[in-house]
Amino acid sequence: MWINSLPALFMTFFSATALADSCSASLLNLKPMLSANTYDVFSSSSFPLIKQYHLQSDIPEGCVVEVVIEVDEGTTWLKSSKNAEMRFEYFAETGNLIAGKWRMQLDANMAEAIFELRYPDAQWLEAGKYRGLLKATLFPINSIMELDQITLPIASNVLPSARIQFYGLTQRHYNLDLGSLKTNKIINYAPRLWVESTAPYSLSAESQFKGKLRHQSQNAKWDLDYTMRIANEQIALDDSNNEWKSSYSTDGTPLPIQIIIGNTERKAGGRYTDTVHIHIEPDLSYMP
């Protein structure tokens, strides 16, 4: 007698929802750890600003999850109100960068993570506040089913700051030989100034002898008037607070200096000198 039998096939289906329900992990907190918040455009450091964050989660035993860290849907920069971009790089002991987002795995034994946003040097940025939305999203491994999400508004500042030097020179002091002095002589061969400022700025000058060249005898009766122009605009040398102003920030502008000698008639022969200090000040109203 022949008995025909059919093998039984048992199939079990697991839905993504069932997998997510089996791992009831959640995010508890996302907070900054370092108080530094200012990016210095003149810093010589490789990363003038490093922001560190602490992520805490609750993960049951036997559950492994992936957390995805991103700013503004996968960008790698913060933006100012003028849409200028402050670039950053992710850094963490674990994980990797994929499509502008930092991904790492967490489990019950490692339910916390510390990561950094590092802002590299050589970024020219105007003074202001640069903002973004930092987001951490929790997923089961190999699933797109979102378990939890937490966000944190973040911001970094660029302060109004400026510096000035002689164009192409490293020294802060320059001895300018005016040559033989004659009435209305124009000296155009002074080194140019090199100005950098994250905000509109002003220049002022301070003359040792209030805009006069003094004779080697140090007798004020022989004082010889002269004027100084920066980028074709006269700048006060006599404490009158007449500043040279720019309405714009600059990542580097050369400014020519011109000296014009006054009336040399009836002046004693000899050596005439003056010392001028040139100052730069950014507009502090641009403070973020």
LUMKELO-879123 format. One record per residue (C-alpha): chain; residue number from 1; residue in three letters; x, y, z. Coordinates in nm, 4 decimals, always signed. Each point is the difference from the previous one (the first is absolute). Example, Ala and Ser with C-alpha at 12.3 -4.5 7.8 and 13.67 -1.06 7.14 Angstrom:
# LUMKELO-879123
[atom "A", 1, "ALA", [+1.2300, -0.4500, +0.7800]]
[atom "A", 2, "SER", [+0.1370, +0.3440, -0.0660]]
***
This chain:
# LUMKELO-879123
[atom "A", 1, "MET", [+0.0000, +0.0000, +0.0000]]
[atom "A", 2, "TRP", [+0.1455, +0.3313, -0.1022]]
[atom "A", 3, "ILE", [-0.0473, +0.3006, +0.2197]]
[atom "A", 4, "ASN", [+0.0601, +0.3317, -0.1679]]
[atom "A", 5, "SER", [+0.1131, +0.2791, +0.2320]]
[atom "A", 6, "LEU", [+0.0706, +0.3650, -0.0687]]
[atom "A", 7, "PRO", [+0.2731, +0.1812, +0.1921]]
[atom "A", 8, "ALA", [-0.1315, +0.2794, +0.2134]]
[atom "A", 9, "LEU", [+0.1471, +0.3485, -0.0579]]
[atom "A", 10, "PHE", [-0.0169, +0.2411, +0.2848]]
[atom "A", 11, "MET", [+0.0689, +0.3648, -0.0715]]
[atom "A", 12, "THR", [+0.0265, +0.2812, +0.2488]]
[atom "A", 13, "PHE", [-0.0197, +0.3628, -0.1068]]
[atom "A", 14, "PHE", [+0.1495, +0.2844, +0.2036]]
[atom "A", 15, "SER", [-0.1188, +0.3471, -0.0760]]
[atom "A", 16, "ALA", [+0.2149, +0.3100, +0.0484]]
[atom "A", 17, "THR", [-0.2469, +0.1109, +0.2652]]
[atom "A", 18, "ALA", [+0.0486, -0.3236, +0.1924]]
[atom "A", 19, "LEU", [+0.3770, +0.0413, -0.0113]]
[atom "A", 20, "ALA", [-0.0267, +0.3562, +0.1243]]
[atom "A", 21, "ASP", [-0.2331, -0.1023, +0.2812]]
[atom "A", 22, "SER", [+0.2481, -0.2632, +0.1154]]
[atom "A", 23, "CYS", [+0.2611, +0.2737, +0.0564]]
[atom "A", 24, "SER", [-0.1566, +0.2741, +0.2079]]
[atom "A", 25, "ALA", [+0.3047, +0.2251, +0.0034]]
[atom "A", 26, "SER", [-0.0342, +0.3749, +0.0475]]
[atom "A", 27, "LEU", [+0.2093, +0.3168, +0.0106]]
[atom "A", 28, "LEU", [+0.0218, +0.1734, +0.3355]]
[atom "A", 29, "ASN", [+0.2112, +0.3100, -0.0510]]
[atom "A", 30, "LEU", [+0.2205, +0.1933, -0.2422]]
[atom "A", 31, "LYS", [+0.1993, +0.2825, +0.1506]]
[atom "A", 32, "PRO", [+0.3201, +0.2012, -0.0615]]
[atom "A", 33, "MET", [+0.2990, -0.0739, +0.2214]]
[atom "A", 34, "LEU", [+0.2399, +0.2890, -0.0714]]
[atom "A", 35, "SER", [-0.0892, +0.3646, +0.0535]]
[atom "A", 36, "ALA", [+0.2237, +0.1425, -0.2756]]
[atom "A", 37, "ASN", [-0.2182, +0.1511, -0.2693]]
[atom "A", 38, "THR", [+0.2127, +0.2455, -0.1974]]
[atom "A", 39, "TYR", [+0.1821, -0.0585, -0.3268]]
[atom "A", 40, "ASP", [+0.3143, +0.2145, -0.0353]]
[atom "A", 41, "VAL", [+0.0761, +0.0653, -0.3669]]
[atom "A", 42, "PHE", [+0.3536, +0.1100, +0.0922]]
[atom "A", 43, "SER", [+0.0838, -0.3090, +0.2064]]
[atom "A", 44, "SER", [+0.3059, -0.2068, -0.0973]]
[atom "A", 45, "SER", [-0.1609, -0.3185, +0.1350]]
[atom "A", 46, "SER", [-0.1068, -0.2723, -0.2441]]
[atom "A", 47, "PHE", [-0.3448, +0.0104, +0.1619]]
[atom "A", 48, "PRO", [-0.0698, +0.3420, +0.1535]]
[atom "A", 49, "LEU", [-0.3265, -0.1330, +0.1424]]
[atom "A", 50, "ILE", [-0.0900, -0.3507, +0.1190]]
[atom "A", 51, "LYS", [-0.3496, -0.0691, +0.1328]]
[atom "A", 52, "GLN", [-0.0525, -0.3214, +0.1935]]
[atom "A", 53, "TYR", [-0.3371, -0.1677, +0.0598]]
[atom "A", 54, "HIS", [-0.1226, -0.2788, +0.2282]]
[atom "A", 55, "LEU", [-0.2760, -0.2345, -0.1173]]
[atom "A", 56, "GLN", [-0.1764, -0.2229, +0.2552]]
[atom "A", 57, "SER", [-0.2405, -0.2832, -0.0829]]
[atom "A", 58, "ASP", [-0.1911, -0.2837, +0.1660]]
[atom "A", 59, "ILE", [+0.0611, -0.3354, -0.1727]]
[atom "A", 60, "PRO", [-0.1279, -0.3369, +0.1303]]
[atom "A", 61, "GLU", [+0.2270, -0.3033, +0.0284]]
[atom "A", 62, "GLY", [+0.0510, -0.1831, -0.3281]]
[atom "A", 63, "CYS", [-0.1024, +0.3009, -0.2071]]
[atom "A", 64, "VAL", [+0.2393, +0.1637, -0.2483]]
[atom "A", 65, "VAL", [-0.0974, +0.3262, -0.1658]]
[atom "A", 66, "GLU", [+0.1466, +0.2534, -0.2379]]
[atom "A", 67, "VAL", [-0.0026, +0.3704, +0.0787]]
[atom "A", 68, "VAL", [+0.0261, +0.2508, -0.2838]]
[atom "A", 69, "ILE", [+0.1383, +0.3465, +0.0807]]
[atom "A", 70, "GLU", [-0.0665, +0.2826, -0.2449]]
[atom "A", 71, "VAL", [-0.0314, +0.3753, -0.0293]]
[atom "A", 72, "ASP", [-0.2759, +0.1500, -0.2127]]
[atom "A", 73, "GLU", [-0.0769, -0.3185, -0.1910]]
[atom "A", 74, "GLY", [+0.3581, -0.0975, -0.0796]]
[atom "A", 75, "THR", [+0.1911, +0.3242, -0.0520]]
[atom "A", 76, "THR", [+0.3491, +0.0501, +0.1402]]
[atom "A", 77, "TRP", [-0.0259, +0.3688, +0.0791]]
[atom "A", 78, "LEU", [-0.1881, +0.2530, +0.2103]]
[atom "A", 79, "LYS", [-0.1560, +0.3031, -0.1688]]
[atom "A", 80, "SER", [-0.0208, +0.3688, +0.0845]]
[atom "A", 81, "SER", [-0.2968, +0.2259, -0.0689]]
[atom "A", 82, "LYS", [+0.1773, +0.0918, -0.3258]]
[atom "A", 83, "ASN", [+0.0321, -0.3695, -0.0952]]
[atom "A", 84, "ALA", [+0.3768, -0.0005, +0.0554]]
[atom "A", 85, "GLU", [+0.1261, -0.3475, +0.0914]]
[atom "A", 86, "MET", [+0.2196, -0.0987, +0.2937]]
[atom "A", 87, "ARG", [+0.1335, -0.3458, -0.0876]]
[atom "A", 88, "PHE", [+0.0570, -0.2745, +0.2553]]
[atom "A", 89, "GLU", [+0.1239, -0.3592, +0.0112]]
[atom "A", 90, "TYR", [-0.1347, -0.2857, +0.2103]]
[atom "A", 91, "PHE", [+0.2254, -0.1863, +0.2399]]
[atom "A", 92, "ALA", [-0.0732, -0.2928, +0.2342]]
[atom "A", 93, "GLU", [+0.1865, -0.3042, +0.1300]]
[atom "A", 94, "THR", [-0.2488, -0.2314, -0.1746]]
[atom "A", 95, "GLY", [-0.2136, +0.0217, -0.3104]]
[atom "A", 96, "ASN", [+0.0487, +0.1377, -0.3479]]
[atom "A", 97, "LEU", [-0.1197, +0.2738, -0.2291]]
[atom "A", 98, "ILE", [-0.2482, -0.0905, -0.2739]]
[atom "A", 99, "ALA", [-0.1650, +0.2628, -0.2216]]
[atom "A", 100, "GLY", [+0.0684, +0.2837, +0.2429]]
[atom "A", 101, "LYS", [-0.1373, -0.1906, +0.3019]]
[atom "A", 102, "TRP", [+0.1906, -0.1671, +0.2827]]
[atom "A", 103, "ARG", [-0.1168, -0.3558, +0.0716]]
[atom "A", 104, "MET", [+0.0914, -0.2177, +0.2970]]
[atom "A", 105, "GLN", [-0.1327, -0.3047, +0.1822]]
[atom "A", 106, "LEU", [-0.1117, -0.0077, +0.3625]]
[atom "A", 107, "ASP", [-0.1072, -0.2827, +0.2292]]
[atom "A", 108, "ALA", [-0.0815, -0.0593, +0.3661]]
[atom "A", 109, "ASN", [+0.3688, +0.0002, +0.0935]]
[atom "A", 110, "MET", [+0.0733, +0.3148, -0.1967]]
[atom "A", 111, "ALA", [-0.3134, +0.2106, +0.0206]]
[atom "A", 112, "GLU", [+0.1826, +0.3350, +0.0015]]
[atom "A", 113, "ALA", [+0.2118, +0.1724, -0.2613]]
[atom "A", 114, "ILE", [+0.2179, +0.3086, -0.0176]]
[atom "A", 115, "PHE", [+0.0607, +0.1664, -0.3337]]
[atom "A", 116, "GLU", [+0.1401, +0.3286, -0.1245]]
[atom "A", 117, "LEU", [-0.0644, +0.2603, -0.2636]]
[atom "A", 118, "ARG", [+0.3413, +0.1381, -0.0954]]
[atom "A", 119, "TYR", [+0.0182, +0.3293, -0.1874]]
[atom "A", 120, "PRO", [+0.3189, +0.0097, -0.2112]]
[atom "A", 121, "ASP", [+0.2224, +0.3019, -0.0524]]
[atom "A", 122, "ALA", [+0.0362, +0.2122, -0.3143]]
[atom "A", 123, "GLN", [-0.3671, +0.0980, -0.0061]]
[atom "A", 124, "TRP", [-0.0609, +0.3684, -0.0604]]
[atom "A", 125, "LEU", [-0.3280, +0.0872, +0.1705]]
[atom "A", 126, "GLU", [-0.1794, +0.3246, +0.0708]]
[atom "A", 127, "ALA", [-0.0908, +0.0840, +0.3587]]
[atom "A", 128, "GLY", [-0.3313, -0.1505, +0.1024]]
[atom "A", 129, "LYS", [-0.1779, -0.3066, +0.1305]]
[atom "A", 130, "TYR", [+0.0042, -0.3249, -0.1981]]
[atom "A", 131, "ARG", [-0.2821, -0.2436, +0.0742]]
[atom "A", 132, "GLY", [-0.1163, -0.3520, -0.0699]]
[atom "A", 133, "LEU", [-0.2202, -0.2754, +0.1376]]
[atom "A", 134, "LEU", [+0.1860, -0.3003, +0.1360]]
[atom "A", 135, "LYS", [-0.2046, -0.3205, -0.0135]]
[atom "A", 136, "ALA", [+0.0536, -0.3554, +0.1264]]
[atom "A", 137, "THR", [-0.2260, -0.2764, -0.1310]]
[atom "A", 138, "LEU", [-0.0149, -0.3581, +0.1294]]
[atom "A", 139, "PHE", [-0.0611, -0.2992, -0.2291]]
[atom "A", 140, "PRO", [+0.0069, -0.3796, +0.0451]]
[atom "A", 141, "ILE", [+0.2967, -0.1542, -0.1792]]
[atom "A", 142, "ASN", [-0.0698, -0.0468, -0.3725]]
[atom "A", 143, "SER", [-0.3367, +0.1724, +0.0242]]
[atom "A", 144, "ILE", [-0.1415, +0.3368, -0.1005]]
[atom "A", 145, "MET", [-0.2643, -0.0182, +0.2719]]
[atom "A", 146, "GLU", [+0.0657, +0.3027, +0.2225]]
[atom "A", 147, "LEU", [+0.0033, -0.0783, +0.3720]]
[atom "A", 148, "ASP", [+0.0617, +0.3434, +0.1452]]
[atom "A", 149, "GLN", [+0.1352, +0.3440, -0.0843]]
[atom "A", 150, "ILE", [+0.1409, +0.2948, +0.1910]]
[atom "A", 151, "THR", [+0.1030, +0.3468, -0.1233]]
[atom "A", 152, "LEU", [+0.2146, +0.2824, +0.1315]]
[atom "A", 153, "PRO", [+0.0266, +0.3510, -0.1503]]
[atom "A", 154, "ILE", [+0.3693, +0.0892, -0.0222]]
[atom "A", 155, "ALA", [+0.1830, +0.3227, -0.0779]]
[atom "A", 156, "SER", [+0.3568, +0.1303, -0.0233]]
[atom "A", 157, "ASN", [+0.1169, +0.3599, -0.0006]]
[atom "A", 158, "VAL", [+0.2495, +0.2030, -0.1979]]
[atom "A", 159, "LEU", [+0.0854, +0.3178, +0.1882]]
[atom "A", 160, "PRO", [+0.0875, +0.3357, -0.1587]]
[atom "A", 161, "SER", [+0.3784, -0.0136, -0.0247]]
[atom "A", 162, "ALA", [+0.2647, +0.1608, -0.2174]]
[atom "A", 163, "ARG", [+0.3728, +0.0144, -0.0580]]
[atom "A", 164, "ILE", [+0.2354, +0.2217, -0.1937]]
[atom "A", 165, "GLN", [+0.3554, -0.0396, -0.1279]]
[atom "A", 166, "PHE", [+0.2262, +0.1214, -0.2767]]
[atom "A", 167, "TYR", [-0.0761, -0.1743, -0.3261]]
[atom "A", 168, "GLY", [+0.2583, -0.2696, -0.0740]]
[atom "A", 169, "LEU", [+0.1978, +0.0719, +0.3173]]
[atom "A", 170, "THR", [+0.0178, -0.1806, +0.3319]]
[atom "A", 171, "GLN", [+0.1271, +0.2820, +0.2224]]
[atom "A", 172, "ARG", [-0.2391, +0.2275, +0.1882]]
[atom "A", 173, "HIS", [+0.2302, +0.3021, -0.0280]]
[atom "A", 174, "TYR", [+0.1262, +0.1650, -0.3171]]
[atom "A", 175, "ASN", [+0.2542, +0.2807, -0.0393]]
[atom "A", 176, "LEU", [-0.1032, +0.2140, -0.2958]]
[atom "A", 177, "ASP", [+0.2717, +0.2231, -0.1482]]
[atom "A", 178, "LEU", [-0.1704, +0.3137, -0.1332]]
[atom "A", 179, "GLY", [+0.3104, +0.1115, -0.1889]]
[atom "A", 180, "SER", [+0.0699, +0.3677, -0.0608]]
[atom "A", 181, "LEU", [-0.2959, +0.2032, +0.1255]]
[atom "A", 182, "LYS", [-0.1553, +0.2573, -0.2323]]
[atom "A", 183, "THR", [-0.3263, +0.1953, +0.0105]]
[atom "A", 184, "ASN", [-0.2964, -0.2111, -0.1140]]
[atom "A", 185, "LYS", [+0.2187, -0.3022, -0.0601]]
[atom "A", 186, "ILE", [-0.2119, -0.3167, -0.0364]]
[atom "A", 187, "ILE", [+0.1376, -0.3314, +0.1265]]
[atom "A", 188, "ASN", [-0.1777, -0.2952, -0.1603]]
[atom "A", 189, "TYR", [+0.2521, -0.2732, +0.0729]]
[atom "A", 190, "ALA", [-0.1058, -0.0785, +0.3569]]
[atom "A", 191, "PRO", [-0.0957, -0.3671, +0.0480]]
[atom "A", 192, "ARG", [-0.3699, -0.0704, -0.0361]]
[atom "A", 193, "LEU", [-0.2099, -0.1054, +0.2950]]
[atom "A", 194, "TRP", [-0.1630, -0.3424, -0.0045]]
[atom "A", 195, "VAL", [-0.3334, +0.0013, +0.1811]]
[atom "A", 196, "GLU", [-0.2212, -0.2936, +0.1017]]
[atom "A", 197, "SER", [-0.3237, +0.0412, +0.1932]]
[atom "A", 198, "THR", [-0.3046, -0.2171, +0.0659]]
[atom "A", 199, "ALA", [-0.2174, +0.3120, +0.0247]]
[atom "A", 200, "PRO", [-0.0004, +0.3575, -0.1316]]
[atom "A", 201, "TYR", [+0.2964, +0.1776, +0.1528]]
[atom "A", 202, "SER", [+0.1720, +0.3299, +0.0614]]
[atom "A", 203, "LEU", [+0.3627, +0.1087, -0.0128]]
[atom "A", 204, "SER", [+0.1515, +0.2693, +0.2147]]
[atom "A", 205, "ALA", [+0.3519, +0.1373, +0.0303]]
[atom "A", 206, "GLU", [+0.1943, +0.1396, +0.2923]]
[atom "A", 207, "SER", [+0.2955, +0.2302, -0.0717]]
[atom "A", 208, "GLN", [+0.2726, +0.0624, +0.2560]]
[atom "A", 209, "PHE", [+0.0165, +0.3659, -0.1009]]
[atom "A", 210, "LYS", [-0.3672, +0.0488, -0.0973]]
[atom "A", 211, "GLY", [+0.0489, -0.0124, -0.3750]]
[atom "A", 212, "LYS", [+0.3309, +0.1877, -0.0116]]
[atom "A", 213, "LEU", [+0.3546, -0.0999, -0.0806]]
[atom "A", 214, "ARG", [+0.2355, +0.1118, +0.2753]]
[atom "A", 215, "HIS", [+0.3502, +0.1276, -0.0595]]
[atom "A", 216, "GLN", [+0.2942, -0.1912, +0.1453]]
[atom "A", 217, "SER", [+0.0521, +0.2837, +0.2474]]
[atom "A", 218, "GLN", [-0.3396, -0.0874, +0.1542]]
[atom "A", 219, "ASN", [-0.0895, +0.3688, -0.0205]]
[atom "A", 220, "ALA", [-0.3725, +0.0226, -0.0795]]
[atom "A", 221, "LYS", [+0.0420, +0.3335, -0.1822]]
[atom "A", 222, "TRP", [+0.1415, -0.1932, -0.2977]]
[atom "A", 223, "ASP", [-0.2943, -0.2445, -0.0164]]
[atom "A", 224, "LEU", [-0.0923, -0.0828, -0.3583]]
[atom "A", 225, "ASP", [-0.3619, -0.0787, -0.0866]]
[atom "A", 226, "TYR", [-0.0907, -0.3057, -0.2057]]
[atom "A", 227, "THR", [-0.3133, -0.1981, -0.0821]]
[atom "A", 228, "MET", [-0.0613, -0.3714, -0.0340]]
[atom "A", 229, "ARG", [-0.2482, -0.1607, -0.2339]]
[atom "A", 230, "ILE", [-0.1183, -0.3604, +0.0110]]
[atom "A", 231, "ALA", [-0.1645, -0.1206, -0.3200]]
[atom "A", 232, "ASN", [-0.0226, +0.3652, -0.1145]]
[atom "A", 233, "GLU", [-0.1816, +0.1140, +0.3152]]
[atom "A", 234, "GLN", [+0.1684, +0.2293, +0.2497]]
[atom "A", 235, "ILE", [+0.0300, -0.1403, +0.3504]]
[atom "A", 236, "ALA", [+0.0340, +0.2252, +0.3029]]
[atom "A", 237, "LEU", [+0.3295, +0.0049, +0.1877]]
[atom "A", 238, "ASP", [-0.0879, +0.2719, +0.2538]]
[atom "A", 239, "ASP", [-0.2426, -0.1750, +0.2403]]
[atom "A", 240, "SER", [-0.3069, +0.1328, -0.1849]]
[atom "A", 241, "ASN", [-0.1494, -0.3539, -0.0124]]
[atom "A", 242, "ASN", [-0.0361, +0.0153, -0.3763]]
[atom "A", 243, "GLU", [-0.0100, -0.3715, -0.0813]]
[atom "A", 244, "TRP", [+0.0331, -0.1766, -0.3317]]
[atom "A", 245, "LYS", [-0.3032, -0.2302, -0.0287]]
[atom "A", 246, "SER", [-0.1080, -0.2929, -0.2117]]
[atom "A", 247, "SER", [-0.3630, -0.1144, -0.0152]]
[atom "A", 248, "TYR", [+0.0983, -0.3553, -0.0910]]
[atom "A", 249, "SER", [+0.1830, -0.2948, +0.1491]]
[atom "A", 250, "THR", [+0.2993, -0.1296, -0.1923]]
[atom "A", 251, "ASP", [+0.2047, -0.3181, -0.0236]]
[atom "A", 252, "GLY", [+0.2974, +0.2104, -0.1088]]
[atom "A", 253, "THR", [+0.0273, +0.3466, -0.1540]]
[atom "A", 254, "PRO", [+0.3210, +0.1863, -0.0892]]
[atom "A", 255, "LEU", [-0.0173, +0.3706, +0.0841]]
[atom "A", 256, "PRO", [+0.2614, +0.2415, -0.1390]]
[atom "A", 257, "ILE", [+0.1579, +0.2646, +0.2238]]
[atom "A", 258, "GLN", [+0.0897, +0.3434, -0.1302]]
[atom "A", 259, "ILE", [+0.2008, +0.2698, +0.1802]]
[atom "A", 260, "ILE", [-0.0213, +0.3654, -0.1092]]
[atom "A", 261, "ILE", [+0.2607, +0.2420, +0.1352]]
[atom "A", 262, "GLY", [-0.1086, +0.3507, +0.1007]]
[atom "A", 263, "ASN", [+0.1817, +0.3311, -0.0452]]
[atom "A", 264, "THR", [+0.3758, -0.0399, +0.0473]]
[atom "A", 265, "GLU", [+0.0809, +0.3703, -0.0444]]
[atom "A", 266, "ARG", [+0.1996, +0.1548, +0.2869]]
[atom "A", 267, "LYS", [+0.0524, -0.3391, +0.1658]]
[atom "A", 268, "ALA", [+0.3338, -0.1006, +0.1507]]
[atom "A", 269, "GLY", [+0.2076, -0.2512, -0.1874]]
[atom "A", 270, "GLY", [+0.0469, -0.3398, +0.1591]]
[atom "A", 271, "ARG", [-0.1813, -0.3204, +0.0758]]
[atom "A", 272, "TYR", [-0.3779, -0.0015, +0.0637]]
[atom "A", 273, "THR", [-0.1903, -0.2904, +0.1537]]
[atom "A", 274, "ASP", [-0.3355, -0.1094, +0.1327]]
[atom "A", 275, "THR", [-0.1450, -0.3309, +0.1188]]
[atom "A", 276, "VAL", [-0.3506, -0.1008, -0.1029]]
[atom "A", 277, "HIS", [-0.2025, -0.2831, +0.1494]]
[atom "A", 278, "ILE", [-0.2867, -0.1290, -0.2148]]
[atom "A", 279, "HIS", [-0.2886, -0.1758, +0.1726]]
[atom "A", 280, "ILE", [-0.2869, -0.2086, -0.1313]]
[atom "A", 281, "GLU", [-0.3306, -0.0624, +0.1774]]
[atom "A", 282, "PRO", [-0.2912, -0.2158, -0.1210]]
[atom "A", 283, "ASP", [-0.3567, +0.1224, +0.0374]]
[atom "A", 284, "LEU", [-0.1125, -0.1595, +0.3270]]
[atom "A", 285, "SER", [-0.3669, +0.0490, -0.0877]]
[atom "A", 286, "TYR", [+0.0409, -0.3196, -0.2055]]
[atom "A", 287, "MET", [+0.0452, -0.1988, +0.3212]]
[atom "A", 288, "PRO", [-0.2164, -0.3137, -0.0298]]
***
